[in-house]
Amino acid sequence: MLNERILPWFKTGKADVIFLTKQPNVRWTTGFQGADSCALITANGGYLITDPRYTEQAELECPDVNLVNWREKGGSMMKAVAGILKEQGLKSLAFEEDALSYQRYSELKAATDAELVPTLDVVETLRAIKTPEEIRYLRAACDISCRAFWRILEDIRVGVTEKELAAKLSAYMVLEGADTQPYGNILISGPNTSLLHGIPSERALQYGDFVLMDYGCQFHGYMSDMTRTVVVGKADEKQREVYELEKRMVEDSIAVMKPGNTAGDVYEASIRAIKDTEYMQYHYSGIGHGIGLFVHEQPFMRPKSDYVFQKNLVTTIEPGLYIPGWGGVRIEDQILFTENGNENLISVPHDLIEV
């Protein structure tokens, strides 16, 4: 069934139809879960354009949306779009300016007389506020990730490699009920933990290492994203100091995450614990983001952001400290904004764990 939450956009009069090529936006509007597809949405209905590999799946997943096999209608996706515009008498088409390639734009422009109108974040803005069903899926994804965390702790020991642990962590999430399309998880150790988006390597864990795990899964397409940092063996004095500062940064942030406050307010809270310390230089200013069908969605929490939080928004919160050559600590939770405050969807405590 077509997601009717997009229909009020047409009252803006910006275009007769909106053309979506980002897969999360295609899925959100049409219900189609496959790849290699695009959607045309009008005030009166929608079209899903794909190829024969996905037509049967599309018929099952979105029976109320008009299905178009582009191989049989023009021989290319853009020619199929142009054909629909002509048949339906649609004079203007809004497109995602940050997603449509120049090649496809040029092909579409050559194939249609319709006005092409660039747009940005039309569906992303709508997707930010979650429905009860979406919240259930996000909660389930977070629960799966938390259960996988307790399983992976049993495997963390001196000598095991980052790659081996990362593979096991992904497997545990699937075994706990996640969709079988894992996305890139980060599991790094020792000095590598100062890399914000480090890639798991052949490095073997050593006694006294930090192990940073930034990972998540999908449940019915909806994503979890959590981070925990643990120590192999016993933490030293500096590790405890940095970890406790990081813990305060996260908890100070969560305390102001409520409807009516802004993303900028959260950033200011996140740096309170380190503002007058030597560690201020080692923090990163991007401290969180919305999450749903895509791992990095609106809003983005940054300094001076005036984005105002609303009920049923779901975001991460993940300030961190990253010291080149020494290591880093990140704790990341997933927060649901409620009527007067928030609910943390990640149940794993913030306390330092030594394994």
C-alpha positions in Angstrom: 0.0 0.0 0.0 1.3 3.5 -0.9 2.4 5.4 2.2 -0.1 8.2 2.3 2.1 10.4 4.5 3.7 11.8 1.3 0.4 13.0 -0.2 0.2 16.4 1.6 3.5 17.3 -0.1 1.6 17.7 -3.4 -0.3 20.6 -2.0 2.9 22.6 -2.2 2.4 22.7 -5.9 6.1 22.2 -6.6 5.5 19.3 -9.1 2.9 16.9 -10.4 5.0 13.9 -9.5 8.0 13.0 -7.4 10.6 10.6 -8.7 12.5 8.6 -6.0 15.6 6.6 -6.6 17.0 6.2 -3.1 16.1 2.6 -2.0 15.0 3.5 1.5 12.7 6.2 0.1 11.3 3.7 -2.5 10.7 1.2 0.2 9.1 3.7 2.6 6.7 5.0 -0.1 5.8 1.7 -1.8 6.6 -1.1 0.5 9.0 -2.7 -2.0 12.0 -4.3 -0.3 14.1 -5.3 -3.4 16.9 -3.4 -5.2 17.3 -1.9 -8.7 14.0 0.0 -8.6 12.6 3.5 -8.6 9.2 5.0 -7.7 7.0 7.7 -9.3 4.5 9.1 -6.8 1.6 11.3 -7.7 -1.3 12.7 -5.7 -3.4 9.9 -7.0 -1.2 6.9 -6.7 2.2 5.4 -7.3 4.3 3.5 -9.8 7.1 1.1 -9.0 9.6 0.7 -11.9 11.9 -2.3 -11.8 13.1 -5.2 -14.0 12.0 -8.9 -14.4 14.3 -10.1 -11.6 12.0 -8.3 -9.1 8.5 -8.2 -10.6 7.2 -11.3 -8.7 8.5 -9.9 -5.5 7.0 -6.5 -6.2 3.6 -8.0 -6.9 3.7 -9.7 -3.5 5.0 -6.7 -1.5 3.1 -3.8 -3.1 0.0 -5.0 -4.9 -1.7 -1.6 -4.7 1.1 0.2 -6.6 1.3 0.2 -10.4 4.1 -2.1 -11.4 6.2 -1.3 -14.5 8.8 -3.5 -16.1 11.2 -1.0 -17.7 12.6 -3.7 -20.1 9.1 -3.8 -21.7 8.5 -0.1 -21.5 11.1 1.8 -23.4 14.1 -0.4 -22.7 15.5 1.7 -19.9 14.4 3.0 -16.5 14.5 6.7 -17.6 12.6 6.0 -20.8 9.9 4.1 -18.8 9.6 7.2 -16.5 9.3 9.5 -19.5 6.6 7.2 -21.0 4.5 7.3 -17.8 4.8 11.1 -17.7 3.5 11.4 -21.2 0.7 8.8 -20.7 -0.6 10.5 -17.6 -0.2 14.1 -18.8 2.2 15.0 -16.0 3.9 18.3 -16.7 6.5 18.5 -13.9 8.7 16.0 -12.1 10.5 16.5 -8.8 13.7 14.5 -8.5 16.1 13.8 -5.6 19.0 16.2 -6.5 21.4 14.4 -4.3 20.7 10.9 -5.8 20.0 11.1 -9.5 23.2 10.7 -11.5 24.0 13.2 -14.2 23.8 10.4 -16.8 20.3 9.4 -15.7 19.3 13.1 -15.5 20.6 13.7 -19.0 18.7 10.7 -20.4 15.5 11.7 -18.7 15.8 15.3 -19.9 16.2 14.1 -23.5 13.3 11.7 -23.2 10.6 14.0 -21.8 9.2 17.5 -22.2 8.2 17.7 -18.5 9.8 20.2 -16.3 12.5 18.7 -14.0 12.4 20.2 -10.6 15.3 19.5 -8.1 14.2 18.7 -4.5 16.1 17.7 -1.4 15.0 15.7 1.7 11.3 15.6 0.9 10.9 11.9 2.0 13.7 12.0 4.5 11.9 14.8 6.5 8.7 12.7 6.6 10.6 9.5 7.6 12.2 11.2 10.6 9.1 10.9 12.8 8.3 7.2 13.3 5.0 5.4 13.4 4.2 2.9 16.1 5.0 0.0 13.7 8.3 1.5 12.8 9.1 2.0 16.5 8.4 -1.7 17.2 10.8 -2.7 14.4 13.5 -0.4 15.7 13.0 -1.7 19.3 13.3 -5.3 18.0 16.5 -4.4 16.1 18.0 -2.9 19.2 17.1 -5.8 21.4 18.8 -8.2 18.9 22.0 -6.1 18.9 22.0 -6.1 22.7 21.6 -9.9 22.9 24.5 -10.2 20.4 26.7 -8.1 22.6 26.4 -10.4 25.5 27.3 -13.3 23.2 30.3 -11.7 21.6 31.8 -10.9 25.1 32.4 -14.6 25.5 34.7 -14.6 22.4 36.8 -11.6 23.3 40.2 -12.8 24.4 43.9 -12.3 23.7 44.9 -13.6 20.3 41.6 -13.5 18.5 41.5 -11.2 15.5 39.3 -8.2 14.8 38.0 -9.8 11.6 37.1 -13.0 13.4 35.2 -11.2 16.1 33.4 -9.0 13.5 32.2 -12.0 11.6 30.9 -13.7 14.7 29.1 -10.6 15.8 27.3 -10.3 12.5 26.4 -14.0 12.7 25.1 -13.7 16.3 22.7 -10.9 15.2 21.2 -13.1 12.4 20.9 -16.0 14.8 19.1 -13.7 17.3 16.5 -12.8 14.6 18.0 -10.0 12.4 17.4 -9.7 8.7 20.1 -11.4 6.7 21.4 -8.2 5.1 24.0 -7.0 7.6 25.6 -3.7 7.0 29.3 -2.8 7.7 30.0 -3.3 11.4 33.1 -1.8 13.1 35.1 -3.9 15.5 38.6 -2.6 16.2 41.1 -2.8 19.0 44.1 -1.2 20.7 45.4 1.9 19.0 43.0 1.3 16.1 40.1 2.5 18.3 41.0 6.1 17.6 39.8 5.6 14.0 36.2 6.8 14.0 35.2 4.4 11.2 38.0 1.9 11.4 37.8 -1.4 9.4 38.3 -4.7 11.1 41.7 -6.1 10.4 43.9 -9.1 11.0 45.2 -7.5 14.2 45.1 -9.9 17.1 43.9 -8.6 20.4 46.4 -8.0 23.2 46.1 -7.8 26.9 45.0 -4.3 28.0 43.5 -3.4 24.6 40.3 -1.4 24.2 37.9 -3.2 21.9 35.4 -0.8 20.2 32.3 -2.4 18.7 30.1 -0.1 16.6 27.5 -2.2 15.0 23.8 -2.9 14.3 21.4 -4.9 12.3 18.1 -4.7 10.5 14.7 -6.0 11.5 12.1 -5.7 8.8 14.5 -3.2 7.3 14.7 -1.0 10.3 18.1 -0.5 11.8 19.9 -0.6 15.2 23.2 1.2 15.7 25.0 0.9 19.0 28.6 1.1 20.3 30.3 -0.3 23.3 34.0 -0.2 24.3 35.4 -2.9 26.5 38.9 -3.7 27.8 40.7 -7.0 27.4 42.0 -7.8 30.9 42.3 -4.8 33.3 42.0 -1.2 32.4 44.9 1.2 33.3 44.4 4.6 35.0 44.3 6.6 31.8 41.8 4.2 30.2 39.5 4.5 33.2 39.8 8.3 33.1 38.9 8.6 29.4 36.1 6.0 29.8 34.5 7.8 32.7 34.6 11.1 30.7 33.0 9.4 27.8 30.3 7.9 30.0 29.5 11.4 31.4 29.4 12.9 27.9 26.7 10.3 26.8 24.7 10.6 30.0 24.8 14.4 30.0 23.6 14.3 26.4 20.7 11.9 27.1 19.5 14.1 29.9 18.5 16.9 27.5 17.2 14.8 24.7 13.5 15.6 25.0 10.9 17.2 22.7 11.3 21.0 22.4 15.1 21.0 22.9 17.4 21.3 19.9 20.2 19.2 18.5 22.5 22.1 19.4 21.4 21.8 23.0 22.5 18.2 23.0 25.9 19.0 21.5 26.5 21.6 24.3 25.6 19.1 26.9 27.9 16.5 25.3 31.0 18.6 25.8 30.3 19.8 29.3 32.5 17.1 30.9 35.5 17.8 28.7 35.3 21.5 28.0 38.1 22.6 30.3 40.2 19.4 29.9 43.0 18.3 27.7 40.5 15.9 26.0 38.4 18.6 24.3 40.7 18.4 21.3 40.0 14.7 20.9 36.2 14.8 20.5 34.3 14.8 17.2 31.5 17.3 16.7 29.0 14.9 15.0 27.5 13.3 18.0 24.4 11.6 16.6 21.9 11.1 13.8 18.4 9.9 13.1 18.0 6.2 12.2 15.3 4.1 10.5 15.4 2.4 7.1 18.9 4.0 6.7 21.5 4.1 9.3 22.3 7.9 9.0 19.0 9.8 8.6 17.8 13.2 9.7 18.3 14.9 12.0 22.1 15.2 12.4 23.3 16.4 15.8 26.0 19.0 15.4 27.1 22.3 17.0 24.6 25.1 16.8 22.0 22.9 15.0 18.5 24.4 15.5 16.6 21.2 14.7 13.8 20.9 17.3 13.1 17.4 18.6 9.6 16.0 18.4 7.8 13.0 19.9 8.5 9.7 18.1 11.8 10.8 16.6 14.5 8.1 17.0 18.2 9.1 17.0 21.5 7.8 18.1 23.7 9.6 20.6 27.4 8.9 20.2 29.9 11.5 21.4 33.4 10.0 21.6 37.0 10.6 22.5 39.7 9.6 19.9 43.4 10.0 20.7 45.6 9.2 17.7 48.2 6.5 18.4 46.7 5.7 21.8 43.0 4.7 21.2 39.5 5.9 21.6 36.3 5.3 23.5 32.7 5.5 22.1 29.4 4.6 23.8 26.4 4.8 21.5 22.8 4.5 22.4 19.6 4.7 20.4 17.0 7.1 21.8 13.2 7.3 21.3 11.8 10.7 22.0 8.6 10.3 24.1 5.9 12.8 25.2 8.0 14.5 27.9 11.4 12.8 27.6 13.0 9.8 26.1 13.5 6.0 26.2 16.8 4.4 25.6 16.3 1.4 23.3 19.7 0.0 24.1 19.7 -2.0 27.3 23.4 -2.7 27.7 24.7 -0.5 30.7 27.3 2.2 30.3 29.7 0.8 33.0 33.2 -0.2 31.9 33.4 -3.9 31.2 36.7 -5.8 31.5 36.8 -9.2 29.9 
